[in-house]
Amino acid sequence: MDIVITTFESVAVLLGIGILGFSIVVRRILPEDALGVLTAIAIDIALPCLIFANIIENFQPADMPGWYLLPLWWVGFTLLAGVLSGLFSLLSRRETRREFAATLFYQNAIFFPLAILSGMFGNSSTQVVTLFLFTMLSPSFFFSTYHFFFGGAGRAVDWKKVFNIVLIATLAATLLALSGIQGIVPGFLVRSLLMVGAMAIPLLMIILGGNIYLDYRNKGSLFIGEVVKFVIIKNFLFPLLMLGVLLMVRPARDVALILLLESAVPPITAMPIVVERAGGNRNIVNQFMFASFILALVSIPVMVLLFEYFFALP
């Protein structure tokens, strides 16, 4: 039960910071145009620093047999999520089907699981390293594929998005650890990077809260029926189906926990921005995200409780 309480507290902390971001923008403490700058700081600076320093400090290949299979587990998860998103999107209305499918498919792969795993096992745990290795391809995949949901098949590939700083930081730190020369990175530099990296999650949640306010202020029609369908599928059916797959496949416990969390977390925070950029309906995506984030306070602890029950069985 302790792990369930920890999960609840981790999600509550994230939502609390999001509410703080909402309040900051409402009170105009933070200018609206500053949100874009903060996003760049969080994704292009803080997150790569966190990943690089964490892998350098905590990744010991000899203690993590099968670590090289983690990206393959991510590929398998992504294929399954793609199939489920395509099938469940058929339940949505035709005019919102693209947004429904895309928002189902792209989960908050790094920040939500990172906060939960850090709460469960600590910031310097091997589970956090496992998450970083598991998701190393996720940002590249997201930025190079989201437009396909909105008819962007002929769009040129932005290689800067594919070979992004998050992927480069992950690969660089992993190669240093594999070669056994991570000790060449000075300790003060690692600690400095960890301090900068600690900003990543709070910044992203403040940005999310601020963007929710801005979108609420300009809100259009409410899609209550679509939102209810979305959260039932995203917050409950996805993780329940994943739990069934895990019980059949029985991967290592750390891998199984990450797969469950990946299936249970809300959509990626960048979804409204990229949907608008691709010509989709940002309003309904924000409604999907807001409802999924709020309900995650209940749904994720419930799924972790079920995971603990089934994976504690002999």
C-alpha positions as a Markdown table, in Angstrom:
| # | Residue | x | y | z |
|---|---|---|---|---|
| 1 | Met | 0.0 | 0.0 | 0.0 |
| 2 | Asp | 2.9 | 2.4 | 0.6 |
| 3 | Ile | 3.8 | 2.4 | -3.1 |
| 4 | Val | 0.2 | 3.3 | -3.9 |
| 5 | Ile | 0.3 | 6.2 | -1.5 |
| 6 | Thr | 3.6 | 7.3 | -2.9 |
| 7 | Thr | 2.2 | 7.2 | -6.4 |
| 8 | Phe | -0.8 | 9.3 | -5.4 |
| 9 | Glu | 1.5 | 11.8 | -3.7 |
| 10 | Ser | 3.7 | 12.0 | -6.8 |
| 11 | Val | 0.7 | 12.7 | -9.1 |
| 12 | Ala | -0.7 | 15.2 | -6.6 |
| 13 | Val | 2.6 | 17.1 | -6.6 |
| 14 | Leu | 2.5 | 17.3 | -10.4 |
| 15 | Leu | -1.0 | 18.6 | -10.4 |
| 16 | Gly | -0.3 | 21.0 | -7.6 |
| 17 | Ile | 2.6 | 22.6 | -9.6 |
| 18 | Gly | 0.3 | 22.7 | -12.6 |
| 19 | Ile | -2.3 | 24.7 | -10.5 |
| 20 | Leu | 0.6 | 27.0 | -9.5 |
| 21 | Gly | 1.4 | 27.6 | -13.1 |
| 22 | Phe | -2.3 | 28.3 | -13.8 |
| 23 | Ser | -2.4 | 30.8 | -10.9 |
| 24 | Ile | 0.9 | 32.5 | -12.0 |
| 25 | Val | -0.5 | 33.3 | -15.5 |
| 26 | Val | -3.9 | 34.3 | -14.2 |
| 27 | Arg | -2.3 | 36.8 | -11.8 |
| 28 | Arg | 0.0 | 37.9 | -14.7 |
| 29 | Ile | 3.1 | 37.3 | -12.6 |
| 30 | Leu | 4.5 | 35.5 | -15.7 |
| 31 | Pro | 3.9 | 37.1 | -19.1 |
| 32 | Glu | 2.1 | 34.9 | -21.6 |
| 33 | Asp | 4.9 | 35.1 | -24.1 |
| 34 | Ala | 7.4 | 33.8 | -21.5 |
| 35 | Leu | 5.8 | 30.3 | -21.6 |
| 36 | Gly | 7.6 | 29.5 | -24.9 |
| 37 | Val | 10.9 | 30.5 | -23.5 |
| 38 | Leu | 10.4 | 28.3 | -20.4 |
| 39 | Thr | 9.4 | 25.4 | -22.6 |
| 40 | Ala | 12.7 | 25.7 | -24.5 |
| 41 | Ile | 14.6 | 25.8 | -21.1 |
| 42 | Ala | 12.8 | 22.8 | -19.8 |
| 43 | Ile | 13.1 | 20.6 | -22.9 |
| 44 | Asp | 16.3 | 21.7 | -24.5 |
| 45 | Ile | 18.4 | 22.4 | -21.4 |
| 46 | Ala | 17.0 | 21.0 | -18.1 |
| 47 | Leu | 15.9 | 17.6 | -19.4 |
| 48 | Pro | 19.1 | 16.7 | -21.3 |
| 49 | Cys | 21.1 | 17.8 | -18.2 |
| 50 | Leu | 19.1 | 15.6 | -16.0 |
| 51 | Ile | 19.3 | 12.6 | -18.3 |
| 52 | Phe | 23.1 | 12.9 | -19.0 |
| 53 | Ala | 24.0 | 13.4 | -15.3 |
| 54 | Asn | 21.7 | 10.6 | -14.1 |
| 55 | Ile | 23.1 | 8.0 | -16.5 |
| 56 | Ile | 26.7 | 9.1 | -15.8 |
| 57 | Glu | 26.1 | 8.7 | -12.1 |
| 58 | Asn | 23.9 | 5.7 | -11.8 |
| 59 | Phe | 24.2 | 3.5 | -14.9 |
| 60 | Gln | 26.3 | 0.4 | -14.3 |
| 61 | Pro | 25.9 | -1.9 | -17.3 |
| 62 | Ala | 27.1 | -5.0 | -15.4 |
| 63 | Asp | 24.3 | -4.4 | -12.8 |
| 64 | Met | 21.6 | -4.1 | -15.5 |
| 65 | Pro | 21.7 | -7.1 | -17.8 |
| 66 | Gly | 19.5 | -6.7 | -20.8 |
| 67 | Trp | 19.6 | -2.9 | -20.7 |
| 68 | Tyr | 20.1 | -2.9 | -24.5 |
| 69 | Leu | 16.7 | -4.4 | -24.9 |
| 70 | Leu | 14.9 | -1.4 | -23.4 |
| 71 | Pro | 14.5 | 0.5 | -26.7 |
| 72 | Leu | 13.0 | -2.7 | -28.2 |
| 73 | Trp | 10.5 | -2.9 | -25.4 |
| 74 | Trp | 9.6 | 0.7 | -26.2 |
| 75 | Val | 9.1 | -0.2 | -29.9 |
| 76 | Gly | 6.8 | -3.1 | -28.9 |
| 77 | Phe | 4.9 | -0.8 | -26.6 |
| 78 | Thr | 4.5 | 1.9 | -29.3 |
| 79 | Leu | 3.2 | -0.6 | -31.8 |
| 80 | Leu | 0.6 | -1.9 | -29.3 |
| 81 | Ala | -0.4 | 1.7 | -28.4 |
| 82 | Gly | -0.7 | 2.5 | -32.1 |
| 83 | Val | -3.0 | -0.4 | -32.8 |
| 84 | Leu | -5.2 | 0.3 | -29.7 |
| 85 | Ser | -5.3 | 4.1 | -30.5 |
| 86 | Gly | -6.5 | 3.3 | -34.1 |
| 87 | Leu | -9.2 | 0.9 | -32.9 |
| 88 | Phe | -10.5 | 3.0 | -30.0 |
| 89 | Ser | -10.5 | 6.1 | -32.2 |
| 90 | Leu | -13.3 | 4.5 | -34.2 |
| 91 | Leu | -15.5 | 5.2 | -31.2 |
| 92 | Ser | -15.1 | 9.0 | -31.5 |
| 93 | Arg | -17.0 | 11.4 | -33.7 |
| 94 | Arg | -15.6 | 11.8 | -37.2 |
| 95 | Glu | -14.9 | 15.5 | -36.8 |
| 96 | Thr | -12.7 | 14.8 | -33.8 |
| 97 | Arg | -11.2 | 11.5 | -34.7 |
| 98 | Arg | -7.8 | 12.7 | -35.6 |
| 99 | Glu | -7.3 | 14.6 | -32.4 |
| 100 | Phe | -8.8 | 11.6 | -30.4 |
| 101 | Ala | -6.4 | 9.1 | -32.0 |
| 102 | Ala | -3.3 | 11.3 | -31.7 |
| 103 | Thr | -3.9 | 12.3 | -28.1 |
| 104 | Leu | -4.5 | 8.7 | -27.2 |
| 105 | Phe | -1.3 | 7.6 | -28.9 |
| 106 | Tyr | 1.3 | 10.0 | -27.6 |
| 107 | Gln | 1.6 | 9.6 | -23.8 |
| 108 | Asn | 3.6 | 11.7 | -21.4 |
| 109 | Ala | 6.5 | 9.3 | -21.7 |
| 110 | Ile | 9.1 | 10.9 | -19.5 |
| 111 | Phe | 7.9 | 13.5 | -17.0 |
| 112 | Phe | 5.0 | 11.7 | -15.3 |
| 113 | Pro | 6.8 | 8.3 | -15.0 |
| 114 | Leu | 9.9 | 10.1 | -13.9 |
| 115 | Ala | 8.1 | 11.9 | -11.1 |
| 116 | Ile | 6.4 | 8.6 | -10.0 |
| 117 | Leu | 9.6 | 6.5 | -10.1 |
| 118 | Ser | 11.6 | 9.2 | -8.3 |
| 119 | Gly | 9.0 | 9.2 | -5.6 |
| 120 | Met | 9.0 | 5.4 | -5.3 |
| 121 | Phe | 12.7 | 4.7 | -5.5 |
| 122 | Gly | 14.6 | 8.0 | -5.3 |
| 123 | Asn | 16.1 | 10.3 | -7.9 |
| 124 | Ser | 19.3 | 8.2 | -8.2 |
| 125 | Ser | 17.7 | 4.8 | -8.6 |
| 126 | Thr | 18.4 | 2.3 | -11.4 |
| 127 | Gln | 14.6 | 2.5 | -12.2 |
| 128 | Val | 15.1 | 6.1 | -13.3 |
| 129 | Val | 18.0 | 5.1 | -15.6 |
| 130 | Thr | 15.8 | 2.3 | -17.0 |
| 131 | Leu | 13.2 | 4.9 | -17.8 |
| 132 | Phe | 15.7 | 7.1 | -19.7 |
| 133 | Leu | 17.0 | 4.2 | -21.7 |
| 134 | Phe | 13.5 | 3.0 | -22.4 |
| 135 | Thr | 12.3 | 6.4 | -23.7 |
| 136 | Met | 15.5 | 7.5 | -25.6 |
| 137 | Leu | 13.7 | 7.3 | -28.9 |
| 138 | Ser | 10.4 | 8.7 | -27.8 |
| 139 | Pro | 11.0 | 12.5 | -28.4 |
| 140 | Ser | 12.4 | 11.8 | -31.9 |
| 141 | Phe | 9.5 | 9.6 | -32.8 |
| 142 | Phe | 6.9 | 12.1 | -31.5 |
| 143 | Phe | 8.3 | 15.2 | -33.4 |
| 144 | Ser | 8.8 | 13.3 | -36.6 |
| 145 | Thr | 5.4 | 11.5 | -36.8 |
| 146 | Tyr | 2.6 | 13.6 | -35.1 |
| 147 | His | 1.8 | 15.4 | -38.4 |
| 148 | Phe | 0.8 | 12.1 | -40.0 |
| 149 | Phe | -2.5 | 12.2 | -38.1 |
| 150 | Phe | -3.4 | 15.4 | -39.8 |
| 151 | Gly | -2.5 | 14.7 | -43.4 |
| 152 | Gly | 1.2 | 15.7 | -43.3 |
| 153 | Ala | 2.5 | 12.7 | -45.2 |
| 154 | Gly | 4.5 | 14.8 | -47.7 |
| 155 | Arg | 6.1 | 16.9 | -45.0 |
| 156 | Ala | 9.9 | 17.0 | -45.0 |
| 157 | Val | 11.7 | 15.4 | -42.0 |
| 158 | Asp | 13.1 | 17.9 | -39.6 |
| 159 | Trp | 16.4 | 16.1 | -38.7 |
| 160 | Lys | 17.1 | 18.5 | -35.9 |
| 161 | Lys | 13.9 | 17.2 | -34.2 |
| 162 | Val | 14.9 | 13.6 | -34.9 |
| 163 | Phe | 18.5 | 13.9 | -33.6 |
| 164 | Asn | 17.4 | 16.1 | -30.7 |
| 165 | Ile | 19.4 | 17.1 | -27.7 |
| 166 | Val | 17.6 | 14.6 | -25.5 |
| 167 | Leu | 18.6 | 11.7 | -27.7 |
| 168 | Ile | 22.2 | 13.0 | -28.0 |
| 169 | Ala | 22.5 | 13.4 | -24.2 |
| 170 | Thr | 21.2 | 9.9 | -23.7 |
| 171 | Leu | 23.5 | 8.3 | -26.2 |
| 172 | Ala | 26.6 | 10.3 | -25.1 |
| 173 | Ala | 26.1 | 9.3 | -21.4 |
| 174 | Thr | 25.4 | 5.7 | -22.3 |
| 175 | Leu | 28.5 | 5.4 | -24.4 |
| 176 | Leu | 30.7 | 6.9 | -21.7 |
| 177 | Ala | 29.2 | 4.4 | -19.2 |
| 178 | Leu | 29.7 | 1.4 | -21.6 |
| 179 | Ser | 33.3 | 2.4 | -22.2 |
| 180 | Gly | 33.9 | 2.7 | -18.4 |
| 181 | Ile | 35.3 | 6.2 | -18.7 |
| 182 | Gln | 32.3 | 8.1 | -17.2 |
| 183 | Gly | 34.7 | 9.1 | -14.4 |
| 184 | Ile | 36.3 | 11.6 | -16.7 |
| 185 | Val | 33.3 | 13.8 | -16.2 |
| 186 | Pro | 34.1 | 15.9 | -13.1 |
| 187 | Gly | 31.9 | 15.4 | -10.1 |
| 188 | Phe | 31.1 | 19.1 | -9.7 |
| 189 | Leu | 29.9 | 19.1 | -13.3 |
| 190 | Val | 27.6 | 16.1 | -12.7 |
| 191 | Arg | 26.1 | 17.8 | -9.6 |
| 192 | Ser | 25.7 | 21.1 | -11.5 |
| 193 | Leu | 23.8 | 19.2 | -14.3 |
| 194 | Leu | 21.6 | 17.5 | -11.8 |
| 195 | Met | 20.7 | 20.8 | -10.2 |
| 196 | Val | 19.8 | 22.3 | -13.6 |
| 197 | Gly | 17.9 | 19.1 | -14.5 |
| 198 | Ala | 15.8 | 19.3 | -11.3 |
| 199 | Met | 14.0 | 22.3 | -13.0 |
| 200 | Ala | 12.6 | 20.2 | -15.8 |
| 201 | Ile | 9.5 | 18.7 | -14.2 |
| 202 | Pro | 8.4 | 21.8 | -12.3 |
| 203 | Leu | 8.9 | 24.0 | -15.3 |
| 204 | Leu | 6.9 | 21.7 | -17.6 |
| 205 | Met | 4.0 | 21.5 | -15.1 |
| 206 | Ile | 4.0 | 25.3 | -14.7 |
| 207 | Ile | 3.9 | 25.7 | -18.4 |
| 208 | Leu | 1.1 | 23.2 | -18.7 |
| 209 | Gly | -0.9 | 25.1 | -16.1 |
| 210 | Gly | -0.3 | 28.4 | -17.8 |
| 211 | Asn | -1.3 | 27.0 | -21.2 |
| 212 | Ile | -4.5 | 25.5 | -19.8 |
| 213 | Tyr | -5.5 | 28.9 | -18.5 |
| 214 | Leu | -4.8 | 30.6 | -21.9 |
| 215 | Asp | -6.8 | 27.9 | -23.7 |
| 216 | Tyr | -9.6 | 28.1 | -21.2 |
| 217 | Arg | -9.8 | 31.8 | -21.7 |
| 218 | Asn | -10.4 | 31.2 | -25.4 |
| 219 | Lys | -12.4 | 28.1 | -25.0 |
| 220 | Gly | -14.9 | 27.1 | -27.6 |
| 221 | Ser | -17.5 | 24.3 | -27.5 |
| 222 | Leu | -17.4 | 21.7 | -24.9 |
| 223 | Phe | -17.1 | 18.1 | -26.1 |
| 224 | Ile | -18.4 | 16.3 | -22.9 |
| 225 | Gly | -19.2 | 13.0 | -24.6 |
| 226 | Glu | -15.9 | 12.8 | -26.4 |
| 227 | Val | -14.0 | 13.7 | -23.2 |
| 228 | Val | -15.8 | 11.0 | -21.2 |
| 229 | Lys | -15.0 | 8.4 | -23.8 |
| 230 | Phe | -11.4 | 9.6 | -24.0 |
| 231 | Val | -10.6 | 9.4 | -20.2 |
| 232 | Ile | -12.3 | 5.9 | -19.9 |
| 233 | Ile | -10.1 | 4.6 | -22.7 |
| 234 | Lys | -6.8 | 6.5 | -21.9 |
| 235 | Asn | -6.9 | 6.3 | -18.1 |
| 236 | Phe | -8.5 | 2.9 | -17.6 |
| 237 | Leu | -8.7 | 0.7 | -20.6 |
| 238 | Phe | -5.2 | 1.3 | -21.9 |
| 239 | Pro | -3.5 | 0.3 | -18.6 |
| 240 | Leu | -5.9 | -2.6 | -17.9 |
| 241 | Leu | -5.1 | -4.0 | -21.4 |
| 242 | Met | -1.4 | -3.5 | -20.8 |
| 243 | Leu | -1.6 | -5.3 | -17.4 |
| 244 | Gly | -3.2 | -8.2 | -19.2 |
| 245 | Val | -0.3 | -8.3 | -21.7 |
| 246 | Leu | 2.3 | -8.0 | -18.9 |
| 247 | Leu | 0.7 | -11.0 | -17.1 |
| 248 | Met | 1.1 | -13.1 | -20.2 |
| 249 | Val | 4.6 | -11.9 | -21.2 |
| 250 | Arg | 6.0 | -11.5 | -17.6 |
| 251 | Pro | 9.0 | -9.2 | -18.3 |
| 252 | Ala | 11.4 | -8.1 | -15.5 |
| 253 | Arg | 9.6 | -6.2 | -12.8 |
| 254 | Asp | 11.3 | -2.9 | -13.5 |
| 255 | Val | 10.4 | -3.1 | -17.2 |
| 256 | Ala | 6.9 | -4.2 | -16.4 |
| 257 | Leu | 6.3 | -1.3 | -14.1 |
| 258 | Ile | 7.5 | 1.2 | -16.7 |
| 259 | Leu | 5.3 | -0.4 | -19.3 |
| 260 | Leu | 2.3 | -0.1 | -17.0 |
| 261 | Leu | 3.1 | 3.6 | -16.2 |
| 262 | Glu | 3.6 | 4.4 | -19.9 |
| 263 | Ser | 0.1 | 3.0 | -20.6 |
| 264 | Ala | -1.5 | 4.8 | -17.7 |
| 265 | Val | -0.1 | 8.4 | -17.8 |
| 266 | Pro | -1.9 | 11.3 | -19.5 |
| 267 | Pro | -1.0 | 12.7 | -23.0 |
| 268 | Ile | 2.2 | 14.4 | -23.7 |
| 269 | Thr | 2.1 | 18.1 | -22.7 |
| 270 | Ala | 3.2 | 19.4 | -26.1 |
| 271 | Met | 0.1 | 17.9 | -27.8 |
| 272 | Pro | -2.1 | 21.0 | -28.0 |
| 273 | Ile | 0.7 | 23.1 | -29.6 |
| 274 | Val | 1.6 | 20.5 | -32.3 |
| 275 | Val | -2.0 | 19.8 | -33.0 |
| 276 | Glu | -2.7 | 23.5 | -33.7 |
| 277 | Arg | 0.5 | 23.7 | -35.8 |
| 278 | Ala | -0.7 | 20.7 | -37.8 |
| 279 | Gly | -4.1 | 22.3 | -38.4 |
| 280 | Gly | -6.1 | 20.3 | -35.8 |
| 281 | Asn | -8.5 | 21.4 | -33.1 |
| 282 | Arg | -6.5 | 22.5 | -30.1 |
| 283 | Asn | -9.6 | 23.2 | -28.0 |
| 284 | Ile | -10.7 | 19.6 | -27.9 |
| 285 | Val | -7.1 | 18.3 | -27.3 |
| 286 | Asn | -6.9 | 20.6 | -24.2 |
| 287 | Gln | -10.2 | 19.2 | -22.9 |
| 288 | Phe | -8.8 | 15.7 | -23.4 |
| 289 | Met | -5.6 | 16.5 | -21.6 |
| 290 | Phe | -7.2 | 18.5 | -18.7 |
| 291 | Ala | -9.6 | 15.7 | -17.9 |
| 292 | Ser | -7.0 | 13.0 | -18.2 |
| 293 | Phe | -4.6 | 14.9 | -15.9 |
| 294 | Ile | -7.2 | 15.4 | -13.2 |
| 295 | Leu | -8.4 | 11.8 | -13.3 |
| 296 | Ala | -4.8 | 10.5 | -13.2 |
| 297 | Leu | -4.9 | 11.4 | -9.5 |
| 298 | Val | -7.1 | 8.4 | -9.1 |
| 299 | Ser | -6.5 | 6.2 | -12.1 |
| 300 | Ile | -2.7 | 5.8 | -11.8 |
| 301 | Pro | -2.7 | 4.8 | -8.1 |
| 302 | Val | -5.4 | 2.3 | -8.9 |
| 303 | Met | -3.4 | 0.8 | -11.7 |
| 304 | Val | -0.2 | 0.6 | -9.5 |
| 305 | Leu | -2.3 | -1.1 | -6.8 |
| 306 | Leu | -3.4 | -3.7 | -9.4 |
| 307 | Phe | 0.1 | -4.1 | -10.6 |
| 308 | Glu | 1.4 | -4.7 | -7.1 |
| 309 | Tyr | -1.3 | -7.3 | -6.5 |
| 310 | Phe | -0.7 | -9.3 | -9.6 |
| 311 | Phe | 3.1 | -9.1 | -9.7 |
| 312 | Ala | 3.3 | -10.1 | -6.1 |
| 313 | Leu | 1.8 | -13.4 | -6.9 |
| 314 | Pro | 4.2 | -16.3 | -7.3 |
